[in-house]
């Protein structure tokens, strides 16, 4: 095994620091899973997973290092699943609160239609808030149940990554190739696959951020963050619109109409962002020339299309 260069030593220390911060976040979130703590722990888990999965590609699967990485990946995935549901509720509640403020905060006189929409949004917020309270309690219990296993896996991971040198392959070029492979799996972007595309490129973003001292990696990370944010915005509005229109107590035609309109608008923005990012990534280097210059834009389906034509 190669000895670490000075830059490799710094990178190894960074991973060690990330694991230590992750332990502290896990303990705090297990005590009280606030919005801030849940988000921070989820992001910290994603970052470590991405870095570990990138390292795993260079190792024999049967090696002690690889097995430690695989074990951490499995327990981290379960933790992420538990955190994800709570995090989504926090995001949705925040969006509804922002909408309600925009409907009433800047007006001296609030029209009846806006007042009714605001009441419907308030009821939806109440439903989601109750779900968040229950989900938070369940999350704390799950962390408590799994904490020993999580910490044990983290200790093994930390030991396995000490003394490892990074690959000599150009990191940015490698990430561009991975992006090209992912994009090739999505001949069109539409409502059925846009969120899946967002999830598929997460690892590229977090690995690029680990190596953002390289200007090209920094650019890649910025592009991934941009497209993830745009798709995530659309997905959040889409789920909120569906949630508002379902359930035995759902009586909110005005709120559903408003949320559906915001969903359609966010979808168009997400498609445009995907177009731009795919082109930008294709232009970053000759090795990524296999990436199509722009994705095929799918038509907005169903209600979203009707709203755009109206």
N, C-alpha and C positions, 0 to 999 in steps of 0.2 A: 504494500500500500504506500502511495506517495506521501512524503512529509508535506505538511501544510506550508504554503507560502504565507507571507505576512497578510496579504489580502484574504487568503483562505481562512487564516486564524481569526481575522475580524469577522468573517461571515459565520464561522462556527460559533463565535461568541454571541453574535446576533441571534442565532437560533436558540442558544442556551438562554439568553435574556427573554426571548419570546415565550419559551416554555415556562420560565419562572413567572412572568407576568400572567400567563394563562392559568397557572396554579392559583394565583391570588384572585383572579377573576372568578374562577370556578368556586372558590370558597365563599366569596362575597355573594355571588349569584345564588348559591345554595342556601344562604341565610335569608336573602331578600331579593327576589328576581325583579328588580326595577327595570323600567324601560331602558335606561342607560346601561345598566349592567348586562342585560340580556343581549343588547346589540353589540357591546364590546366583546363579550365572550364568544358570540357567534363569529364575529369577524376574526378574532384571534385564532379560533379553531380552524377557520377556513384558510388563514394564512399559513399556519403550520402544516395543515394537510397538503396544501399545494406544494410547499417546499419539499415535504417528505416524499410525495408521489413523484416529484421530479427527480429526486435522488434515487428512488427505488428502481427507476429504469436502468440505472447503471450497475445494478447489483445482481448477483446470482440469487434466485428466489429462495434457495435453501440456506443461505448464509444467515448467521445470527443477526447481522444488521438488518437484512431485509425482513426477517421474521418480526423483529421489534417494530419496524416501520409499518408492516401489514397489521400487526395487532393494534397499534395506535390508530391507524386509519379506520379500523372497524369500530372501535369504541368511540372515536371522534365523530363518525358518521351518525351513530345513534344519538349522541349528544346534540349534534346539529339538527337532527330531525325534531328533537324535543324543543330546542330553542326556536326553530323556524316558525312553528305555529304561533308561539307567543309573540315573536317579533312581528309577524304579519298583522296580528291584532293591534299591536301598538301603532303600526304605520297607518292602518285603516282608521283607527280612532283619531289620530292626528289629522288625517285628511278631512274627515267629516267636521272636526272642530274648525279647521280653516275655512271650509265651505260655509259653515253657519256664520262665522264672523264676517265673511265677505258679503253674505246676504243681508246682514242687518247693521254691521258696524259703521258703514260709511253713509248711511241714509238717515235723514231726519224723518221722512215718512216711508214706512215699509209697506209695499202693496200687499193685498190679501194673498195673492198667489205666492209671493215670497215668504210671507208668514207661515203659510201652510207647508210649503217646501221645507222651511226651517224646522217646523214641528215634526215632520216626517223624518228628517235627518236626526233630530234629537232622539226620537224613538229608536232609530237604528243605532245611534251611538250608545244608547242605554243597553240594548241587546248585546252589542259587542263588548261593552265595558264589563257586563256581568260574565260574559264568556272569558274575558281577560283575567278576571279575578280567580275564576275556577282554574283556568289554564296555568296561572302563576303558581297556585298552590300545588298542582300536580307536577309542575316542573321542579319546584323545590324538593318535592318528595323523590322524584326520579334522580335528581342530582345526589341527594343524600344516599339513596340506594346504590348508586353506581360510583360514588366518589372514590372509594378505595381502588376499584378496578381502573378508573381513569387515571388516578395518580400513579399507580403501579406501571401502567402502560407508558405514561409520560417519563417516568424514571428510566425505563428500559430504552426508550427512544433517545433520551439525552445521552446515555452511555454509548449507544450504537453510532451516534453521529460525531462523537469526539474523534479527532484525528483524520477525518475524511477530507480529501481534497476534491475540489470541484472539477468537472470535465473541462477539457481544453477547448471544446467546441464553442464557436461563437454563440453566445446565449440568445442574442436578438434573432439571429438567423434561424436558430432552432425553434424559437417561438413563432416566427413568421411561417415556418413550415407547418407547425401544428395548427395554426390558424387556417392555413390553406386546406388542410385535411378536413377540419371541422366545417368550413364553408362549403366544401364540395358535397357534404351530406345534406345541404339545404338548397336544392335547386331553386326553390321559391321561398319567400318569407310570407307567412300568412298567420292568421289568428290561431291556427292549430299548432304551429311549431315555433313561434317567435320566443315564447318563454323558455322552451327547451334549448334554443340557440343561446339564450342568455346564460343558462346554467352551464352549457358546454364550454363557454369561454372563460368561466370564472378562474380556473386554474392558471390560464395564460396571464390574466391580469395580476394575480398574486405572485407568480414567479417573476414576472417582469418587475414588480415593485421591489422584490428582494434584490434585484440587480440594477436598480434604477440609477446607480452611479454611471452606468453606461447610458449615454444620451438616447440611443436607439431603444433601449429597454424602457427608458422613461417615457418616450413617445408612445410605445406600444401600450404601456400601462394606462396612459392618459386616454388613448383611443378605446381601450376595453372598458374603462370606467365610464366614458361618455355613452357608449352604446348600451351598457348594462343599466345605467341610470334611466335612459330614455325608454327602454323596454320595460323596466321595472315600474316606471310611472304609468305606462299603459296598463300593465297587468294589474296594478293595484286598483285603478279605476274600474277595470273590467270586473274584478271580483266583487267590488263594492256594489256595482250595478246589479249583479246577479243576486247578491245577498239581500239587497233592498227589495227585490222582486219576489223573494221566496220566504217561506216560513208561514206558520199558521196565523201569525199576527201581522203579516206584511200587508199594509194598506197605505202605499206611498207612491201613487202614480206620478206625481209631480217630481218627487225625489228620484225615482227611477229614470224619468225622462232627462233630468239634469245630469245624472251620473252617466247615462248612456251617451249623451252628447259629449261629455268630457272624455269618455272612453274612445269615441270615434276620432276626436281631435288628437288625443294622445297616440292612437294607433298610426295615424298619418305621420306624425312627427317621428315615431319610432322607426317606421319604414324609411323615411328620409335619412334618419341618422344611420341606419344600417347601410344604406346605399353609400353614404359618404365615408363611413369607416372601412367598408370593404375595399373601396377604391383607394383610400389612403394607405391601408395595409399593403395593397398590391404594389403601390408605388415606392414602398420603403426599401426594396432590395430586389435584385435580379432573381434570387432564389425563390421568391414568392410569386413569380410571374404566372404560376398555375392558378392563382386565385382569380376568379372571374372579376371583371372590372366593376360590375354592379349587379346586385341580385335582381332576379325577376320579381317585380312588384305584384303581389297578389291583390285582387280586388277585395275591398272591405265587404265582409259577408253580412247577411241578415240585417238586423236592426241598424247596425253601424252604417251600412251602405244607404239605407233609407234615410237616415238622418242627414248624411252628406248631400243627398239629392234634394232634400226638402228645402 
